[in-house]
Amino acid sequence: MTPEGNPLDGSPLENIAPLENISPVDSTPPTGSASQVGSAPQAGSVSAFRSTIPAGTLVDLTVPERPLLDVRDAEVAYGAVTALRGISLRVDPGEVVALLGANGAGKTTTLRMISGLLPPARGSVWFDGARLAGTGSGTGLGGTGTGGGTSGHSGTSGHSGTSGNCGTSGHCGAGAWSDGTRDSPGLPVHRVAALGISHVPEGRRIFPAMTVAEDLAMGAYTDRRRAWSRAGREARREARRDVRRGLDRVHALFPRLAERDRQPAGTLSGGEQQMLAIGRALMARPRLVLLDEPSLGLAPKLVATIFEVIEEINADGVTVLLVEQNAAAALRIAHRGYVLDTGQVALAGSADELARDPRVRDAYLGSPSDSDAVAP
Ligand SMILES: Nc1ncnc2c1ncn2[C@@H]1O[C@H](COP(=O)(O)OP(=O)(O)OP(=O)(O)O)[C@@H](O)[C@H]1O
């Protein structure tokens, strides 16, 4: 997989910014069995996705070999605190991409921006060529965007402010630009989800009073399915069959969830709740899953299970952007990775290159012998 068109994705490993500020974070030894980084599976049908693009969404048709996710020069601030300082990264169809970095580097903020929870103050976020948020030009397909025909990674138009601390409950960007315009605040969370991006946030935000089955069913309730349910009896039947297939797949990945079907989600163990959070995200049949610290707080055996499941999900054709403190385990299953440092991309490269890089080894992989176990 050789992504083109992004200066961050060169090979050999590119040094984007100095790493002096990176301090060691998690030297947990690798868990689970080592696995080779395999070739990425093919992505799903683009035409199927095209039919889900909301009218008026700006679509960039000018980038050859378009990435599935393209974050361009994005800046995000929480009030006076600038968390992302011009981040550019891309995820190609079928990849697992690891996002590493010290505490406070901006990993969670990056995921929240992509899923529509936070608006970029500068830069833009694109999904399979469709602009999700921010400013920047492209080729308009619905007529209401600001596009003018060029793409690339610049594309700002003077927005300099943000909406402050946006919380976790929903999109906070609409109409919130400091210069008073309503230009391109971004799609709200439910529209981003309907396009095929599922976000599993840190801390397993499940619905504790619901049963496992009800919680999973919530994941299947997207705009796309709502549209089907309005479309007639046969479409409703197909939607139900689609939910059933999704549930069967989740149960196959996590047999424990099938056993706990009627149990209130709040009574599950921490590991089971993480399974439920990932399972719920998969119920939406995403093309891209954003995973925020899926192994956090889990016992080593469960950590291994979670990483095996991520590989299985990816083998099914789902693209994954993975935020992890367990860098060794993340780089074992990732194709590529980025290292963030104080809101900027400090390093980018293939997983093997990152695992071998002395700065990554020192900061994130613990002792040289630990990292030797990761590098093939
Ligand atoms: N709601 C908020 N209000 C103000 N500042 C915030 C808020 N959330 C995050 N920040 C700040 O933004 C920066 C990036 O935080 P973020 O959570 O994205 O980092 P991270 O890399 O995910 O860290 P960790 O690994 O500890 O989860 C940090 O300096 C943090 O203090």
The ligand as an SDF file (V2000), in Angstrom:
LIG
                    3D

 31 33  0  0  0  0  0  0  0  0999 V2000
  -12.8550   19.3030   26.9430 N   0  0  0  0  0  0  0  0  0  0  0  0
  -11.6520   19.8820   26.9430 C   0  0  0  0  0  0  0  0  0  0  0  0
  -11.5110   21.1710   27.3640 N   0  0  0  0  0  0  0  0  0  0  0  0
  -10.2850   21.7680   27.3440 C   0  0  0  0  0  0  0  0  0  0  0  0
   -9.1480   21.1580   26.9310 N   0  0  0  0  0  0  0  0  0  0  0  0
   -9.2410   19.8780   26.5220 C   0  0  0  0  0  0  0  0  0  0  0  0
  -10.4910   19.1900   26.5140 C   0  0  0  0  0  0  0  0  0  0  0  0
  -10.2670   17.9340   26.0390 N   0  0  0  0  0  0  0  0  0  0  0  0
   -8.9500   17.8570   25.7830 C   0  0  0  0  0  0  0  0  0  0  0  0
   -8.3340   19.0140   26.0650 N   0  0  0  0  0  0  0  0  0  0  0  0
   -6.8950   19.3090   25.8980 C   0  0  0  0  0  0  0  0  0  0  0  0
   -6.5550   19.0630   24.5500 O   0  0  0  0  0  0  0  0  0  0  0  0
   -5.2890   18.4310   24.4740 C   0  0  0  0  0  0  0  0  0  0  0  0
   -5.4130   17.1330   23.7010 C   0  0  0  0  0  0  0  0  0  0  0  0
   -6.2160   16.2280   24.4630 O   0  0  0  0  0  0  0  0  0  0  0  0
   -6.6020   14.7950   23.9210 P   0  0  0  0  0  0  0  0  0  0  0  0
   -7.5680   14.2060   24.8870 O   0  0  0  0  0  0  0  0  0  0  0  0
   -6.9940   14.8740   22.5140 O   0  0  0  0  0  0  0  0  0  0  0  0
   -5.1940   14.0470   24.0110 O   0  0  0  0  0  0  0  0  0  0  0  0
   -4.8710   12.5050   23.9120 P   0  0  0  0  0  0  0  0  0  0  0  0
   -3.6730   12.3710   23.0510 O   0  0  0  0  0  0  0  0  0  0  0  0
   -6.0640   11.7340   23.5260 O   0  0  0  0  0  0  0  0  0  0  0  0
   -4.4800   12.1700   25.4220 O   0  0  0  0  0  0  0  0  0  0  0  0
   -4.7090   10.8240   26.2870 P   0  0  0  0  0  0  0  0  0  0  0  0
   -3.7950    9.8020   25.7290 O   0  0  0  0  0  0  0  0  0  0  0  0
   -4.3190   11.2470   27.6590 O   0  0  0  0  0  0  0  0  0  0  0  0
   -6.1600   10.4550   26.1840 O   0  0  0  0  0  0  0  0  0  0  0  0
   -4.8000   18.2660   25.8850 C   0  0  0  0  0  0  0  0  0  0  0  0
   -3.9320   19.3260   26.1770 O   0  0  0  0  0  0  0  0  0  0  0  0
   -6.0550   18.3690   26.7310 C   0  0  0  0  0  0  0  0  0  0  0  0
   -5.7910   18.9080   27.9900 O   0  0  0  0  0  0  0  0  0  0  0  0
  1  2  1  0
  2  3  1  0
  2  7  2  0
  3  4  2  0
  4  5  1  0
  5  6  2  0
  6  7  1  0
  6 10  1  0
  7  8  1  0
  8  9  2  0
  9 10  1  0
 10 11  1  0
 11 12  1  0
 11 30  1  0
 12 13  1  0
 13 14  1  0
 13 28  1  0
 14 15  1  0
 15 16  1  0
 16 17  2  0
 16 18  1  0
 16 19  1  0
 19 20  1  0
 20 21  2  0
 20 22  1  0
 20 23  1  0
 23 24  1  0
 24 25  2  0
 24 26  1  0
 24 27  1  0
 28 29  1  0
 28 30  1  0
 30 31  1  0
M  END
$$$$
